[in-house]
């Protein structure tokens, strides 16, 4: 279920992210993709099935997840909603215990999108590989 804690190992962020900011952070444990904002590591992450994560990556590659296009909320599957709120991107995952939300600033989201689109980051293989940092 989303909102569970996971160990801190294996978290990856885009090489486009700054050392102290721009931090969409994800990890793949072989059965789920965990997503968080690394600026807020104590907040609960979202736990996604790989198919839901790949839908996010696919939409990013299509250009659908640009901040200016999210004024209309985007639903991916039955449980995941991506919206824009006051210039930030909000991922909301609905699960049996309620909802888990993760927020990103525009700069954090742009770094994630650039990593996906321009650098091929955030695939399951990329998430599973050891970080070079």
N, C-alpha and C positions, 0 to 999 in steps of 0.2 A: 504494500500500500504506500501511497505517497506520504511524505511527512516523516518517514522513518529515518533514523540516523544511519549513516554508513561510515566505514572507516575512512580516514583522511588520505590514504594512499591512492595513487593513480589518477588524481584530478589533473585535467589538462585544460589549458586555455589557449586562445589563438596566439600565434607568434606576433600578431598585430597588436596585442594588448600591451599596455604599458606595464612597467614593473609594479606600479602601485595602484593601477586602475584599469578600466576597460576589461572587465573580468567576467564574461560568460564562461563558466567552468563546468566541465562535464567529465564523467568517468563511466566506463563500461565494465561491468563485473562478469560478463559472459552470459547473463540472462536479462539484465536491465541496464538502462542508461540513467544515471543520476545527474541532475542538473541543478546548479545553484549559482548564486552570485558570490564569487570568492571574496568580495569586500564585506560580506556578511556570512562568514563560515559557520556561525552558531545557529543561523536560521535553518529550518528544515529544508532539505532539498526535495525536488520533485523526482519521483521514481517512475520512469517510463518504460513500457515495452519497447524493444528495438524498432518495431514497425512505426510506432508513433514518433520516435526520434528521427528515423529516416524520412518520415513525412515532413518534419521541420526542415531537415537538410535539403530535401528536394524542393520545397517551396522557396527556401532561401536561394537556391540556384536559379529558380524561375523568376526571381525578382519580386515575388509576392510579399515578402516580409520586410520590404523597405518601410521605414517608420511612417512616411507620409501615406502609405497605402493601408495602414492599420487603423485608420479612423473608422473603418467598418470592421468589427471584430471578425476574426478568422477562426472557425472551428475546425479542428483536425480530429477526426474520429468522434466518438461520443463524449470523451472526457477532457480533451485539451482545448483550451481557448487562448488565443493570442490577441491581445488588444493594445491600443495606445491609450495612455492616461497621462495628461499633463506633460506631454513630451517624453514620457518614458514608455518602455515596452513591458507588458505584464503577461507572464505565462501563468495560467490558472489550470490546475489539474484537479478534477473532481474524483473523489474516491469514497469508499464506504464510510469513512470518519468525517467527511466534509470536503474542504478544499485546501490545497496548498498553493500559495502564490510566490512567485519569484519575480522581482522587478529589476529592470536594467535601465541605466541612463541611455540617452541617444548615442553617446560616444561608445559605451560598452557594446551596444547592439550593433553599431556600425563596424566595430572591430571584429565581432563574431561573423557578421555577414561577409566581410572582406576575407576572413580566414576560410570560410566555406567556399565562396565563389572564386576567389583569385588564387588561393593556395591549396585547395583540396583538403582542408582540415575538417575535423569533426565527423568523418566517416567512422563506422564501427572499428575498422582496422586501425585507423589513426588513434582513436581513443584507447584501444587495447595495447598499442605499442608503447614501450618505455619512453618517457619524456626525455628530450635532449637537453632540457634546462638544468 
